[in-house]
Amino acid sequence: MPFRTIWKSSLKFRIGVIIFMTLVIAAVFHQLIITWYLGPDVNVPEAGSSGAIFQDPSWKHPLGTDRFGRDWLGMILVSLPVSLTVSVLAAIISVTLGSTVGFVAGFKGGKIDTVLRMLTDILIVVPTFPLIMVLAAYARALSTVELALAISIFAWATSARVIRTQVLSLRERPYIELSRMTNMSDREIIIQDILPNMIPYLGINLAQATISSAFALVGLTVLGLAPRGLTDLGALVNLSLSWAVLSLGNWWIFAAPVAVLTALFFGLAMVNMGMEEFYNPRLRGTS
């Protein structure tokens, strides 16, 4: 299997997967973790509000408490699923949409390719982050899925361009011509002959799209444009800055969510680098 092969051959891929899966496990079991170290009667959404604000780190509160007396480690664990869900879901949507456009444009060619390529080029040239900011600012009641869709709708163009380029190359291969001669439909040729050869590019695009989506989400929430009711790691950074915790000496309240975000970006980057080096051996000597 490709995963096992990459796992055995790439140290970077192993490090990235371990870091990312550690964060995923913490996100999935965050309620169990919070109740384990704070007690079974804790109010998980509030991460155990104790009433004592800005406590220093202790055994009971490893990262202290915030301005409202909430356990800060618990707040990070509660916000982690939101960050991961939005980032991964936005990446899946953007890669799926971009791959569909790239496959159709590259395989069909002609006027269809011209129109889709023009649309793709427009989205690549237009600065999309300000558009996402405006959308998020005027639609402050977005759900997790809606926020992921808002991010992905402007992020699929890069995947479409990469996939289109590869499909243009593959469609000229002799085995594709042989498939046409056997009266296979375009859908059968794409699914049976082209798609299996595109899996490495799809995997790399998915890792890159997850990083881009995570950056976009953090950019929105750090600026205070997070939808109501959604608290992610970027929103915690925004809160810590609004409380002036660095001036108060409670630097760990700011550093903790930043460290988790750094671990997320680093893990995804290592996964991406490991996959690129595995499928493109020329990169191994330059990394």
ChimeraX commands (.cxc) that place a marker at each C-alpha (Angstrom):
marker #1 position 0.00,0.00,0.00 radius 0.5
marker #1 position 1.25,3.56,-0.74 radius 0.5
marker #1 position 0.79,4.71,2.88 radius 0.5
marker #1 position 2.92,1.87,4.26 radius 0.5
marker #1 position 5.57,2.46,1.63 radius 0.5
marker #1 position 5.79,6.19,2.35 radius 0.5
marker #1 position 5.73,5.50,6.09 radius 0.5
marker #1 position 8.74,3.19,5.84 radius 0.5
marker #1 position 10.76,5.35,3.47 radius 0.5
marker #1 position 10.17,8.92,4.73 radius 0.5
marker #1 position 11.10,10.11,8.21 radius 0.5
marker #1 position 9.44,13.47,7.55 radius 0.5
marker #1 position 6.17,11.77,6.70 radius 0.5
marker #1 position 6.29,9.70,9.89 radius 0.5
marker #1 position 6.96,12.75,12.05 radius 0.5
marker #1 position 4.18,14.71,10.37 radius 0.5
marker #1 position 1.62,11.91,10.70 radius 0.5
marker #1 position 2.48,11.34,14.37 radius 0.5
marker #1 position 2.08,15.04,15.20 radius 0.5
marker #1 position -1.15,15.40,13.23 radius 0.5
marker #1 position -2.71,12.21,14.61 radius 0.5
marker #1 position -1.78,13.25,18.16 radius 0.5
marker #1 position -3.77,16.45,17.65 radius 0.5
marker #1 position -6.64,14.51,16.09 radius 0.5
marker #1 position -6.77,12.10,19.05 radius 0.5
marker #1 position -6.72,15.02,21.50 radius 0.5
marker #1 position -9.56,16.66,19.56 radius 0.5
marker #1 position -11.69,13.50,19.39 radius 0.5
marker #1 position -11.28,12.66,23.08 radius 0.5
marker #1 position -11.11,16.21,24.46 radius 0.5
marker #1 position -14.13,15.69,26.73 radius 0.5
marker #1 position -12.59,12.60,28.32 radius 0.5
marker #1 position -9.26,14.37,28.80 radius 0.5
marker #1 position -10.88,17.40,30.44 radius 0.5
marker #1 position -13.03,15.34,32.80 radius 0.5
marker #1 position -10.00,13.15,33.62 radius 0.5
marker #1 position -7.85,15.93,35.04 radius 0.5
marker #1 position -10.58,18.40,36.16 radius 0.5
marker #1 position -13.10,15.92,37.53 radius 0.5
marker #1 position -16.31,14.27,36.29 radius 0.5
marker #1 position -18.57,17.18,37.28 radius 0.5
marker #1 position -16.81,19.76,35.13 radius 0.5
marker #1 position -18.80,21.78,32.57 radius 0.5
marker #1 position -16.83,20.82,29.46 radius 0.5
marker #1 position -17.99,23.66,27.16 radius 0.5
marker #1 position -16.78,26.16,29.76 radius 0.5
marker #1 position -13.66,24.08,30.47 radius 0.5
marker #1 position -14.22,24.09,34.22 radius 0.5
marker #1 position -14.82,27.68,35.26 radius 0.5
marker #1 position -13.37,27.95,38.77 radius 0.5
marker #1 position -14.07,31.63,39.49 radius 0.5
marker #1 position -10.40,32.49,40.11 radius 0.5
marker #1 position -9.11,34.48,37.13 radius 0.5
marker #1 position -5.59,34.41,35.70 radius 0.5
marker #1 position -4.30,31.66,37.98 radius 0.5
marker #1 position -0.73,30.55,37.41 radius 0.5
marker #1 position -0.14,27.05,36.01 radius 0.5
marker #1 position -0.62,24.32,38.61 radius 0.5
marker #1 position -1.30,20.59,38.82 radius 0.5
marker #1 position -5.05,21.21,38.62 radius 0.5
marker #1 position -4.74,23.83,35.88 radius 0.5
marker #1 position -1.60,22.99,33.84 radius 0.5
marker #1 position -1.92,26.20,31.81 radius 0.5
marker #1 position -3.62,28.30,34.45 radius 0.5
marker #1 position -6.98,30.02,34.02 radius 0.5
marker #1 position -8.18,32.84,31.79 radius 0.5
marker #1 position -9.95,36.11,32.46 radius 0.5
marker #1 position -13.19,34.26,33.26 radius 0.5
marker #1 position -11.61,31.61,35.47 radius 0.5
marker #1 position -11.78,28.88,32.82 radius 0.5
marker #1 position -9.09,26.22,32.63 radius 0.5
marker #1 position -6.95,27.32,29.69 radius 0.5
marker #1 position -5.78,23.84,28.70 radius 0.5
marker #1 position -9.43,22.80,28.61 radius 0.5
marker #1 position -10.26,25.78,26.38 radius 0.5
marker #1 position -7.51,24.74,23.97 radius 0.5
marker #1 position -8.82,21.18,23.89 radius 0.5
marker #1 position -12.37,22.43,23.28 radius 0.5
marker #1 position -11.26,24.71,20.42 radius 0.5
marker #1 position -9.00,22.12,18.75 radius 0.5
marker #1 position -11.85,20.11,17.11 radius 0.5
marker #1 position -13.19,23.28,15.50 radius 0.5
marker #1 position -9.81,24.17,13.98 radius 0.5
marker #1 position -9.23,20.65,12.67 radius 0.5
marker #1 position -12.77,20.14,11.37 radius 0.5
marker #1 position -12.93,23.41,9.45 radius 0.5
marker #1 position -9.40,23.04,8.02 radius 0.5
marker #1 position -9.77,19.42,6.89 radius 0.5
marker #1 position -13.33,19.83,5.61 radius 0.5
marker #1 position -12.42,22.97,3.65 radius 0.5
marker #1 position -9.43,21.14,2.15 radius 0.5
marker #1 position -11.56,18.14,1.11 radius 0.5
marker #1 position -14.16,20.39,-0.52 radius 0.5
marker #1 position -11.61,22.53,-2.36 radius 0.5
marker #1 position -9.59,19.55,-3.62 radius 0.5
marker #1 position -12.75,17.74,-4.73 radius 0.5
marker #1 position -14.05,20.79,-6.59 radius 0.5
marker #1 position -10.64,21.66,-8.02 radius 0.5
marker #1 position -9.98,18.07,-9.12 radius 0.5
marker #1 position -13.35,17.87,-10.86 radius 0.5
marker #1 position -12.69,21.10,-12.76 radius 0.5
marker #1 position -9.13,20.01,-13.57 radius 0.5
marker #1 position -10.19,16.58,-14.84 radius 0.5
marker #1 position -12.95,17.98,-17.04 radius 0.5
marker #1 position -10.85,20.84,-18.42 radius 0.5
marker #1 position -7.78,18.74,-19.08 radius 0.5
marker #1 position -9.56,15.76,-20.62 radius 0.5
marker #1 position -12.22,17.54,-22.65 radius 0.5
marker #1 position -10.12,20.41,-23.97 radius 0.5
marker #1 position -11.55,22.86,-26.49 radius 0.5
marker #1 position -14.05,25.51,-25.41 radius 0.5
marker #1 position -14.75,23.76,-22.11 radius 0.5
marker #1 position -11.07,23.93,-21.22 radius 0.5
marker #1 position -10.89,27.59,-22.27 radius 0.5
marker #1 position -13.83,28.63,-20.09 radius 0.5
marker #1 position -12.75,26.64,-17.04 radius 0.5
marker #1 position -9.14,27.77,-17.37 radius 0.5
marker #1 position -10.27,31.41,-17.57 radius 0.5
marker #1 position -12.37,30.98,-14.42 radius 0.5
marker #1 position -9.46,29.31,-12.65 radius 0.5
marker #1 position -7.03,32.06,-13.63 radius 0.5
marker #1 position -9.42,34.74,-12.37 radius 0.5
marker #1 position -9.71,33.08,-8.96 radius 0.5
marker #1 position -5.94,32.64,-8.73 radius 0.5
marker #1 position -5.26,36.30,-9.55 radius 0.5
marker #1 position -7.99,37.80,-7.36 radius 0.5
marker #1 position -6.90,38.18,-3.69 radius 0.5
marker #1 position -9.29,35.75,-2.07 radius 0.5
marker #1 position -8.55,36.36,1.61 radius 0.5
marker #1 position -10.18,39.84,1.62 radius 0.5
marker #1 position -13.26,38.26,0.03 radius 0.5
marker #1 position -13.38,35.64,2.78 radius 0.5
marker #1 position -13.01,38.41,5.35 radius 0.5
marker #1 position -15.96,40.33,3.90 radius 0.5
marker #1 position -18.07,37.18,3.76 radius 0.5
marker #1 position -17.22,36.23,7.33 radius 0.5
marker #1 position -17.85,39.78,8.57 radius 0.5
marker #1 position -21.34,39.95,7.06 radius 0.5
marker #1 position -22.30,36.37,7.86 radius 0.5
marker #1 position -21.38,36.02,11.52 radius 0.5
marker #1 position -23.75,33.11,12.16 radius 0.5
marker #1 position -21.96,30.53,10.02 radius 0.5
marker #1 position -21.81,26.91,11.15 radius 0.5
marker #1 position -18.66,24.81,10.96 radius 0.5
marker #1 position -19.65,23.35,7.59 radius 0.5
marker #1 position -20.67,26.75,6.20 radius 0.5
marker #1 position -17.39,28.30,7.30 radius 0.5
marker #1 position -15.44,25.47,5.66 radius 0.5
marker #1 position -17.47,25.96,2.47 radius 0.5
marker #1 position -16.79,29.72,2.53 radius 0.5
marker #1 position -13.04,29.09,2.75 radius 0.5
marker #1 position -12.98,26.33,0.14 radius 0.5
marker #1 position -15.07,28.13,-2.49 radius 0.5
marker #1 position -12.16,30.51,-3.08 radius 0.5
marker #1 position -9.37,27.92,-2.67 radius 0.5
marker #1 position -10.04,25.29,-5.34 radius 0.5
marker #1 position -8.39,27.08,-8.26 radius 0.5
marker #1 position -4.82,26.04,-7.40 radius 0.5
marker #1 position -5.76,22.36,-7.28 radius 0.5
marker #1 position -7.65,22.72,-10.56 radius 0.5
marker #1 position -4.60,24.15,-12.34 radius 0.5
marker #1 position -2.26,21.42,-11.06 radius 0.5
marker #1 position -4.67,18.58,-11.91 radius 0.5
marker #1 position -5.44,20.03,-15.35 radius 0.5
marker #1 position -1.73,20.14,-16.22 radius 0.5
marker #1 position -1.24,16.49,-15.28 radius 0.5
marker #1 position -4.39,15.34,-17.08 radius 0.5
marker #1 position -3.28,17.16,-20.25 radius 0.5
marker #1 position -0.09,15.12,-20.13 radius 0.5
marker #1 position -1.77,11.79,-19.34 radius 0.5
marker #1 position -4.49,12.01,-21.98 radius 0.5
marker #1 position -1.86,11.84,-24.74 radius 0.5
marker #1 position -0.43,8.54,-23.47 radius 0.5
marker #1 position -0.78,5.49,-25.77 radius 0.5
marker #1 position -2.90,3.51,-23.31 radius 0.5
marker #1 position -5.47,6.33,-23.29 radius 0.5
marker #1 position -5.71,6.14,-27.07 radius 0.5
marker #1 position -6.14,2.37,-26.77 radius 0.5
marker #1 position -8.99,2.90,-24.31 radius 0.5
marker #1 position -10.67,5.25,-26.77 radius 0.5
marker #1 position -10.36,2.65,-29.50 radius 0.5
marker #1 position -12.18,0.13,-27.29 radius 0.5
marker #1 position -15.15,2.53,-27.09 radius 0.5
marker #1 position -14.70,3.28,-23.40 radius 0.5
marker #1 position -16.64,6.35,-22.27 radius 0.5
marker #1 position -14.88,9.48,-21.03 radius 0.5
marker #1 position -15.99,8.72,-17.48 radius 0.5
marker #1 position -14.58,5.19,-17.65 radius 0.5
marker #1 position -11.27,6.44,-19.02 radius 0.5
marker #1 position -10.97,9.08,-16.30 radius 0.5
marker #1 position -11.88,6.70,-13.47 radius 0.5
marker #1 position -10.03,3.59,-14.63 radius 0.5
marker #1 position -6.99,4.96,-16.49 radius 0.5
marker #1 position -6.27,8.51,-15.36 radius 0.5
marker #1 position -7.46,8.70,-11.75 radius 0.5
marker #1 position -5.15,5.93,-10.40 radius 0.5
marker #1 position -2.15,7.84,-11.75 radius 0.5
marker #1 position -3.36,11.06,-10.13 radius 0.5
marker #1 position -3.65,9.76,-6.56 radius 0.5
marker #1 position -0.16,11.05,-5.53 radius 0.5
marker #1 position -1.02,14.55,-6.79 radius 0.5
marker #1 position -4.39,14.44,-5.05 radius 0.5
marker #1 position -2.75,13.46,-1.76 radius 0.5
marker #1 position -0.18,16.24,-1.99 radius 0.5
marker #1 position -2.87,18.75,-2.96 radius 0.5
marker #1 position -4.97,17.67,0.03 radius 0.5
marker #1 position -2.09,18.25,2.45 radius 0.5
marker #1 position -1.33,21.64,0.91 radius 0.5
marker #1 position -5.00,22.63,0.92 radius 0.5
marker #1 position -5.31,21.70,4.60 radius 0.5
marker #1 position -2.39,23.99,5.44 radius 0.5
marker #1 position -3.88,26.83,3.38 radius 0.5
marker #1 position -7.33,26.37,4.95 radius 0.5
marker #1 position -5.85,26.34,8.45 radius 0.5
marker #1 position -3.97,29.57,7.71 radius 0.5
marker #1 position -7.13,31.19,6.33 radius 0.5
marker #1 position -9.15,30.17,9.39 radius 0.5
marker #1 position -6.50,31.43,11.79 radius 0.5
marker #1 position -6.24,34.69,9.86 radius 0.5
marker #1 position -9.98,35.28,10.20 radius 0.5
marker #1 position -10.28,34.39,13.87 radius 0.5
marker #1 position -7.13,36.19,15.03 radius 0.5
marker #1 position -8.60,39.34,13.46 radius 0.5
marker #1 position -11.79,38.77,15.42 radius 0.5
marker #1 position -13.93,37.69,12.47 radius 0.5
marker #1 position -14.86,34.28,13.84 radius 0.5
marker #1 position -18.55,33.37,13.47 radius 0.5
marker #1 position -20.60,33.53,16.65 radius 0.5
marker #1 position -20.57,30.33,18.65 radius 0.5
marker #1 position -17.36,28.96,17.07 radius 0.5
marker #1 position -14.18,29.11,19.13 radius 0.5
marker #1 position -11.03,27.84,17.47 radius 0.5
marker #1 position -7.35,28.23,18.31 radius 0.5
marker #1 position -7.11,31.50,16.41 radius 0.5
marker #1 position -9.97,32.91,18.47 radius 0.5
marker #1 position -8.05,32.01,21.64 radius 0.5
marker #1 position -5.05,33.94,20.32 radius 0.5
marker #1 position -7.34,36.90,19.67 radius 0.5
marker #1 position -8.76,36.69,23.20 radius 0.5
marker #1 position -5.33,36.48,24.80 radius 0.5
marker #1 position -4.22,39.61,22.93 radius 0.5
marker #1 position -7.39,41.48,23.89 radius 0.5
marker #1 position -6.70,40.64,27.56 radius 0.5
marker #1 position -3.14,42.03,27.28 radius 0.5
marker #1 position -1.77,38.88,28.92 radius 0.5
marker #1 position 1.78,39.64,27.80 radius 0.5
marker #1 position 1.70,42.92,29.71 radius 0.5
marker #1 position 0.21,41.16,32.74 radius 0.5
marker #1 position 2.98,38.56,32.71 radius 0.5
marker #1 position 0.67,35.66,31.85 radius 0.5
marker #1 position 2.55,34.94,28.64 radius 0.5
marker #1 position 1.60,31.24,28.60 radius 0.5
marker #1 position -2.03,32.11,27.82 radius 0.5
marker #1 position -0.83,33.57,24.51 radius 0.5
marker #1 position 1.95,31.06,23.89 radius 0.5
marker #1 position -0.13,27.88,24.39 radius 0.5
marker #1 position -2.57,28.24,21.45 radius 0.5
marker #1 position 0.26,29.58,19.29 radius 0.5
marker #1 position 2.33,26.48,20.11 radius 0.5
marker #1 position -0.55,24.15,19.20 radius 0.5
marker #1 position -1.09,26.00,15.90 radius 0.5
marker #1 position 2.64,25.78,15.19 radius 0.5
marker #1 position 2.55,22.03,15.83 radius 0.5
marker #1 position -0.43,21.69,13.46 radius 0.5
marker #1 position 1.27,23.63,10.65 radius 0.5
marker #1 position 4.58,21.83,11.20 radius 0.5
marker #1 position 2.96,18.39,11.16 radius 0.5
marker #1 position 1.04,19.09,7.96 radius 0.5
marker #1 position 4.13,20.59,6.33 radius 0.5
marker #1 position 6.17,17.49,7.18 radius 0.5
marker #1 position 3.46,15.23,5.72 radius 0.5
marker #1 position 3.46,17.31,2.55 radius 0.5
marker #1 position 7.25,17.34,2.26 radius 0.5
marker #1 position 7.45,13.59,2.87 radius 0.5
marker #1 position 4.91,12.84,0.15 radius 0.5
marker #1 position 6.57,15.21,-2.34 radius 0.5
marker #1 position 9.99,13.67,-1.75 radius 0.5
marker #1 position 8.60,10.15,-2.08 radius 0.5
marker #1 position 6.83,10.79,-5.38 radius 0.5
marker #1 position 9.53,13.12,-6.73 radius 0.5
marker #1 position 12.94,11.55,-5.98 radius 0.5
marker #1 position 14.74,14.62,-7.37 radius 0.5
marker #1 position 13.69,16.55,-4.25 radius 0.5
marker #1 position 15.45,14.13,-1.89 radius 0.5
marker #1 position 18.87,15.51,-2.66 radius 0.5
marker #1 position 17.80,19.15,-2.21 radius 0.5
marker #1 position 16.00,18.87,1.14 radius 0.5
marker link #1:1,2 radius 0.2
marker link #1:2,3 radius 0.2
marker link #1:3,4 radius 0.2
marker link #1:4,5 radius 0.2
marker link #1:5,6 radius 0.2
marker link #1:6,7 radius 0.2
marker link #1:7,8 radius 0.2
marker link #1:8,9 radius 0.2
marker link #1:9,10 radius 0.2
marker link #1:10,11 radius 0.2
marker link #1:11,12 radius 0.2
marker link #1:12,13 radius 0.2
marker link #1:13,14 radius 0.2
marker link #1:14,15 radius 0.2
marker link #1:15,16 radius 0.2
marker link #1:16,17 radius 0.2
marker link #1:17,18 radius 0.2
marker link #1:18,19 radius 0.2
marker link #1:19,20 radius 0.2
marker link #1:20,21 radius 0.2
marker link #1:21,22 radius 0.2
marker link #1:22,23 radius 0.2
marker link #1:23,24 radius 0.2
marker link #1:24,25 radius 0.2
marker link #1:25,26 radius 0.2
marker link #1:26,27 radius 0.2
marker link #1:27,28 radius 0.2
marker link #1:28,29 radius 0.2
marker link #1:29,30 radius 0.2
marker link #1:30,31 radius 0.2
marker link #1:31,32 radius 0.2
marker link #1:32,33 radius 0.2
marker link #1:33,34 radius 0.2
marker link #1:34,35 radius 0.2
marker link #1:35,36 radius 0.2
marker link #1:36,37 radius 0.2
marker link #1:37,38 radius 0.2
marker link #1:38,39 radius 0.2
marker link #1:39,40 radius 0.2
marker link #1:40,41 radius 0.2
marker link #1:41,42 radius 0.2
marker link #1:42,43 radius 0.2
marker link #1:43,44 radius 0.2
marker link #1:44,45 radius 0.2
marker link #1:45,46 radius 0.2
marker link #1:46,47 radius 0.2
marker link #1:47,48 radius 0.2
marker link #1:48,49 radius 0.2
marker link #1:49,50 radius 0.2
marker link #1:50,51 radius 0.2
marker link #1:51,52 radius 0.2
marker link #1:52,53 radius 0.2
marker link #1:53,54 radius 0.2
marker link #1:54,55 radius 0.2
marker link #1:55,56 radius 0.2
marker link #1:56,57 radius 0.2
marker link #1:57,58 radius 0.2
marker link #1:58,59 radius 0.2
marker link #1:59,60 radius 0.2
marker link #1:60,61 radius 0.2
marker link #1:61,62 radius 0.2
marker link #1:62,63 radius 0.2
marker link #1:63,64 radius 0.2
marker link #1:64,65 radius 0.2
marker link #1:65,66 radius 0.2
marker link #1:66,67 radius 0.2
marker link #1:67,68 radius 0.2
marker link #1:68,69 radius 0.2
marker link #1:69,70 radius 0.2
marker link #1:70,71 radius 0.2
marker link #1:71,72 radius 0.2
marker link #1:72,73 radius 0.2
marker link #1:73,74 radius 0.2
marker link #1:74,75 radius 0.2
marker link #1:75,76 radius 0.2
marker link #1:76,77 radius 0.2
marker link #1:77,78 radius 0.2
marker link #1:78,79 radius 0.2
marker link #1:79,80 radius 0.2
marker link #1:80,81 radius 0.2
marker link #1:81,82 radius 0.2
marker link #1:82,83 radius 0.2
marker link #1:83,84 radius 0.2
marker link #1:84,85 radius 0.2
marker link #1:85,86 radius 0.2
marker link #1:86,87 radius 0.2
marker link #1:87,88 radius 0.2
marker link #1:88,89 radius 0.2
marker link #1:89,90 radius 0.2
marker link #1:90,91 radius 0.2
marker link #1:91,92 radius 0.2
marker link #1:92,93 radius 0.2
marker link #1:93,94 radius 0.2
marker link #1:94,95 radius 0.2
marker link #1:95,96 radius 0.2
marker link #1:96,97 radius 0.2
marker link #1:97,98 radius 0.2
marker link #1:98,99 radius 0.2
marker link #1:99,100 radius 0.2
marker link #1:100,101 radius 0.2
marker link #1:101,102 radius 0.2
marker link #1:102,103 radius 0.2
marker link #1:103,104 radius 0.2
marker link #1:104,105 radius 0.2
marker link #1:105,106 radius 0.2
marker link #1:106,107 radius 0.2
marker link #1:107,108 radius 0.2
marker link #1:108,109 radius 0.2
marker link #1:109,110 radius 0.2
marker link #1:110,111 radius 0.2
marker link #1:111,112 radius 0.2
marker link #1:112,113 radius 0.2
marker link #1:113,114 radius 0.2
marker link #1:114,115 radius 0.2
marker link #1:115,116 radius 0.2
marker link #1:116,117 radius 0.2
marker link #1:117,118 radius 0.2
marker link #1:118,119 radius 0.2
marker link #1:119,120 radius 0.2
marker link #1:120,121 radius 0.2
marker link #1:121,122 radius 0.2
marker link #1:122,123 radius 0.2
marker link #1:123,124 radius 0.2
marker link #1:124,125 radius 0.2
marker link #1:125,126 radius 0.2
marker link #1:126,127 radius 0.2
marker link #1:127,128 radius 0.2
marker link #1:128,129 radius 0.2
marker link #1:129,130 radius 0.2
marker link #1:130,131 radius 0.2
marker link #1:131,132 radius 0.2
marker link #1:132,133 radius 0.2
marker link #1:133,134 radius 0.2
marker link #1:134,135 radius 0.2
marker link #1:135,136 radius 0.2
marker link #1:136,137 radius 0.2
marker link #1:137,138 radius 0.2
marker link #1:138,139 radius 0.2
marker link #1:139,140 radius 0.2
marker link #1:140,141 radius 0.2
marker link #1:141,142 radius 0.2
marker link #1:142,143 radius 0.2
marker link #1:143,144 radius 0.2
marker link #1:144,145 radius 0.2
marker link #1:145,146 radius 0.2
marker link #1:146,147 radius 0.2
marker link #1:147,148 radius 0.2
marker link #1:148,149 radius 0.2
marker link #1:149,150 radius 0.2
marker link #1:150,151 radius 0.2
marker link #1:151,152 radius 0.2
marker link #1:152,153 radius 0.2
marker link #1:153,154 radius 0.2
marker link #1:154,155 radius 0.2
marker link #1:155,156 radius 0.2
marker link #1:156,157 radius 0.2
marker link #1:157,158 radius 0.2
marker link #1:158,159 radius 0.2
marker link #1:159,160 radius 0.2
marker link #1:160,161 radius 0.2
marker link #1:161,162 radius 0.2
marker link #1:162,163 radius 0.2
marker link #1:163,164 radius 0.2
marker link #1:164,165 radius 0.2
marker link #1:165,166 radius 0.2
marker link #1:166,167 radius 0.2
marker link #1:167,168 radius 0.2
marker link #1:168,169 radius 0.2
marker link #1:169,170 radius 0.2
marker link #1:170,171 radius 0.2
marker link #1:171,172 radius 0.2
marker link #1:172,173 radius 0.2
marker link #1:173,174 radius 0.2
marker link #1:174,175 radius 0.2
marker link #1:175,176 radius 0.2
marker link #1:176,177 radius 0.2
marker link #1:177,178 radius 0.2
marker link #1:178,179 radius 0.2
marker link #1:179,180 radius 0.2
marker link #1:180,181 radius 0.2
marker link #1:181,182 radius 0.2
marker link #1:182,183 radius 0.2
marker link #1:183,184 radius 0.2
marker link #1:184,185 radius 0.2
marker link #1:185,186 radius 0.2
marker link #1:186,187 radius 0.2
marker link #1:187,188 radius 0.2
marker link #1:188,189 radius 0.2
marker link #1:189,190 radius 0.2
marker link #1:190,191 radius 0.2
marker link #1:191,192 radius 0.2
marker link #1:192,193 radius 0.2
marker link #1:193,194 radius 0.2
marker link #1:194,195 radius 0.2
marker link #1:195,196 radius 0.2
marker link #1:196,197 radius 0.2
marker link #1:197,198 radius 0.2
marker link #1:198,199 radius 0.2
marker link #1:199,200 radius 0.2
marker link #1:200,201 radius 0.2
marker link #1:201,202 radius 0.2
marker link #1:202,203 radius 0.2
marker link #1:203,204 radius 0.2
marker link #1:204,205 radius 0.2
marker link #1:205,206 radius 0.2
marker link #1:206,207 radius 0.2
marker link #1:207,208 radius 0.2
marker link #1:208,209 radius 0.2
marker link #1:209,210 radius 0.2
marker link #1:210,211 radius 0.2
marker link #1:211,212 radius 0.2
marker link #1:212,213 radius 0.2
marker link #1:213,214 radius 0.2
marker link #1:214,215 radius 0.2
marker link #1:215,216 radius 0.2
marker link #1:216,217 radius 0.2
marker link #1:217,218 radius 0.2
marker link #1:218,219 radius 0.2
marker link #1:219,220 radius 0.2
marker link #1:220,221 radius 0.2
marker link #1:221,222 radius 0.2
marker link #1:222,223 radius 0.2
marker link #1:223,224 radius 0.2
marker link #1:224,225 radius 0.2
marker link #1:225,226 radius 0.2
marker link #1:226,227 radius 0.2
marker link #1:227,228 radius 0.2
marker link #1:228,229 radius 0.2
marker link #1:229,230 radius 0.2
marker link #1:230,231 radius 0.2
marker link #1:231,232 radius 0.2
marker link #1:232,233 radius 0.2
marker link #1:233,234 radius 0.2
marker link #1:234,235 radius 0.2
marker link #1:235,236 radius 0.2
marker link #1:236,237 radius 0.2
marker link #1:237,238 radius 0.2
marker link #1:238,239 radius 0.2
marker link #1:239,240 radius 0.2
marker link #1:240,241 radius 0.2
marker link #1:241,242 radius 0.2
marker link #1:242,243 radius 0.2
marker link #1:243,244 radius 0.2
marker link #1:244,245 radius 0.2
marker link #1:245,246 radius 0.2
marker link #1:246,247 radius 0.2
marker link #1:247,248 radius 0.2
marker link #1:248,249 radius 0.2
marker link #1:249,250 radius 0.2
marker link #1:250,251 radius 0.2
marker link #1:251,252 radius 0.2
marker link #1:252,253 radius 0.2
marker link #1:253,254 radius 0.2
marker link #1:254,255 radius 0.2
marker link #1:255,256 radius 0.2
marker link #1:256,257 radius 0.2
marker link #1:257,258 radius 0.2
marker link #1:258,259 radius 0.2
marker link #1:259,260 radius 0.2
marker link #1:260,261 radius 0.2
marker link #1:261,262 radius 0.2
marker link #1:262,263 radius 0.2
marker link #1:263,264 radius 0.2
marker link #1:264,265 radius 0.2
marker link #1:265,266 radius 0.2
marker link #1:266,267 radius 0.2
marker link #1:267,268 radius 0.2
marker link #1:268,269 radius 0.2
marker link #1:269,270 radius 0.2
marker link #1:270,271 radius 0.2
marker link #1:271,272 radius 0.2
marker link #1:272,273 radius 0.2
marker link #1:273,274 radius 0.2
marker link #1:274,275 radius 0.2
marker link #1:275,276 radius 0.2
marker link #1:276,277 radius 0.2
marker link #1:277,278 radius 0.2
marker link #1:278,279 radius 0.2
marker link #1:279,280 radius 0.2
marker link #1:280,281 radius 0.2
marker link #1:281,282 radius 0.2
marker link #1:282,283 radius 0.2
marker link #1:283,284 radius 0.2
marker link #1:284,285 radius 0.2
marker link #1:285,286 radius 0.2
marker link #1:286,287 radius 0.2
view
